[in-house]
Amino acid sequence: MVRLFLIISFCVMSLFRTFAQNNDTVNFENDSIKVMKESLRQESEEAYNKGVELYQSGKKQEAENYFINSIELLPSFDKPYYNLGLIKNELKQYQDAIKWFNKYIELAPQNDKGYFNRAVSKTNLNDFDGAILDYTKTIEINPKYNEAYYNKANIHLAKEEYNKALEDFTMVIKLKSDDKLLSVAYNDRGSIKLKMNDLDGAIKDYENATTENPKMYIAYNNLGSALKQKKNYKEAIINYNLAVKFKPDYYIAYNNCGEVKFLLEDYDGAIVEFSESIKYNPEYAYAYNNRGNAKYKLNDYKGAVEDYNKAIKLNPEYSYAYLNRAISKEMLRDADGACKDWQEASKRGIKSAEEYVKTQCNFKQQ
């Protein structure tokens, strides 16, 4: 009887000890898991930091490898996904960028930069509606995110949604958090007002742009063009001159200045400006056409034809260059050449050329 008791007691103790040992093992395993997780977290962060270092030194491919390694070590670590998206954007691999930003947003849904940069990717893929949604979310999270308003405004501008673009540019101006962006916003809002026939409003915005950035050559050029529409030609020339002062190779401003001098009947001065435009951009067809017009006014018909030839060579669909060349050829008594050019201009939609074909050409319209 005693022997049986001992066996039973032994069995009970053994079971108790086994249970107690199991408890000790569970505690040990929990501690081990914690240590392992902490180790993985540290390794992941080390890989991430190395990736950042490589990225900042311009080694994008190597940085990408480290960011991926960081994710493999700790998939819940959000920052590597974001940086991979940035790299893919810079490499113009926008679909891949969106995939990384999607994951980043999933892990960090309240971080405005994820939506902002995904919007950049979508914009480059011409997914303008998707980009607007992301910029809107960016602004919802951070109502003072100036660049989001600015980029959204430019998308509305591209979609010819001028009132919406105007609202967003106005928000950029109201926030005044970035001096460089402020001058650009004034300039761009001025261009919208110009499209909406608010000439005085456009002039005021262009002036504000040059006040914020006295070396902003684009704003001086745009201000010159607005003043030209107001027929304030002298002030327009002053602003075109300021544009090329700050950007001496600004061929568009030379061309625009030449157009104003042409309107003032300063044809020699216009030729100088058009020639400067061509000097800085030999492929600029408009400057050749315009210089041809100035030469025509000075009775240099042969020189005019040469310039129109060049304009048409650069842009074979340049309808007005055909029309202008036809008129110069007529002055040179090249009736056949003039008729061919009138016909070409007519094919390209110039109504007055149709009349020339009917009244002054010796062949039947085909």
KOLSE-215620 format. One record per residue (C-alpha): y, z, x negated. Coordinates in steps of 0.1 Angstrom, whole numbers, plus 5000, padded with zeros to 4 digits. Layout:
residues N
YZX ...
This chain:
residues 366
500050005000 502350084972 501349764954 502349564985 505649724986 506449634951 505649274956 507749264987 510549444969 510349204940 510448914963 513449044981 515249114948 514448774935 515948614966 519048834963 519448754927 519048384933 521648394960 524048594938 523448334910 524248054934 527648214942 528448244906 527647884901 529947774929 532847954914 532147814880 531947454895 535247504913 536947604881 535347314863 536547074890 540047214887 539947174849 538646824852 541346724878 544046874856 542646684826 542646354846 546146424858 547346474822 545546164810 547045964838 550546084831 550046014794 548945664802 551845624826 554445754800 552945514774 553345234799 557045324805 557645324768 556044984764 557944844794 561244964781 560544794747 559844464766 556044464762 555244404798 551644304795 550644604775 552644824798 550744674828 547444774812 548545134807 549845154843 546545024856 544645274834 546845554848 545845454884 542145434875 542445794862 544345924892 544545674921 546845914941 549545904914 552345684930 554645594901 552345344883 552145134915 555945114916 556245004880 553544744884 555544604913 558644584891 556744404863 555344154888 558844094902 560144024867 557243784861 558043614894 554543704907 556043814940 552843834961 551244064935 554444264934 554344314972 550744444969 551744704944 554844804964 552744834996 550445094978 553445274964 555045294999 551745425013 551845704988 555645764989 556945655023 560245825019 561245674986 563945414993 563345214961 559845104972 561244925003 564244794983 562144624956 559644494981 562544334999 563544164966 559944024964 560043905000 563443744995 562143544966 559243424988 561843315015 560543585038 564043665049 563143845081 560744065062 563244135036 565844235061 563444485077 562844645042 566544665034 567144815068 564445085061 566045135026 569345205043 567745425069 566345655041 569445625020 572645525040 574645505007 572345244990 575044994983 572844724968 570744724999 573744645021 574844374996 571444204994 571044215031 574544065036 573543775013 570443705034 572543705066 574843465048 572043235038 570843235075 574443165086 574643495104 578243545094 579143835116 576144035103 576943945068 580544045073 579444385085 577244445055 579844335030 582344565047 579844855043 579644785005 583444795004 583645115024 581145295002 583045204969 580245344948 580045054923 583244894909 581444574899 579744534932 583044614950 584844314935 581844084943 581744214979 585444134984 584843784970 581843714991 583443855023 586343635016 584043335015 582643435049 586043465063 586843115050 583842985068 585043155099 588442995096 590143325088 592243185060 594643475056 591743725057 589943525030 593043515008 593543885011 589843955001 590043714971 593243894960 591444234963 588544094943 590844004914 592644334917 589244514913 588144284885 591144104869 588743884849 586743764879 587043384874 585043294905 587543494927 590443314911 588842974918 588143074954 591643204959 592942874945 590842684970 592042894999 595642854988 595042474986 594042485023 597342655030 599042375011 600342634986 599642394958 601542564930 599942904936 596542724938 597142574903 598142914889 594843064901 592742774889 594342814855 593443184855 589843094864 589542874833 591443124812 588643374818 585843114817 587042814796 583942604805 584342654843 584042284852 584342344890 587842504885 589042204864 587841964891 589542174919 592742184899 592541814894 592241764932 595441974938 597341774911 596141454928 597541584961 600841644943 600641284931 600441394895 597741144887 597941174849 597641544852 594641504876 592841284851 593241544824 591741804847 588841584858 588141484822 587941854813 585441904841 583341614828 583641754792 581942074803 579441924827 578741554820 576341544850 579041644875 579241334898 582141464918 584441474888 583741114879 584441004915 587641204916 588841064882 588040724895 590440794925 593240894901 592740584880 592840374911 596240524920 597440434885 596240074891 593440114865 590939944887 588439864859 588540224847 588040344883 584940124887 583540264855 583840614868 582440524902 579440364884 578840684866 579140894898 576540664915 574240674886 574241054887 573941054925 572640734940 573240874976 576940944969 578340744999 582040784991 581540664955 580240334970 583140314993 585740384966 584040144942 584139874969 587939914973 588439894935 586239584932 588239424960 591439484939 589639314910 588839024934 585139094931 584539014968 580738994966 580539324947 582839494972 580839375001 577639504986 579139844980 580639855016 577139785028 575640065007 578340305020 577740195056 573940255052 574840615041 576940685072 580540595063 582040455095 585040285079 582640095056 581039945087 584339795097 584839645062 581339485064 582239335098 585739205089 585739125052 582239025041 581138665043 577538735052 575938845084 574939205087 571239235085 
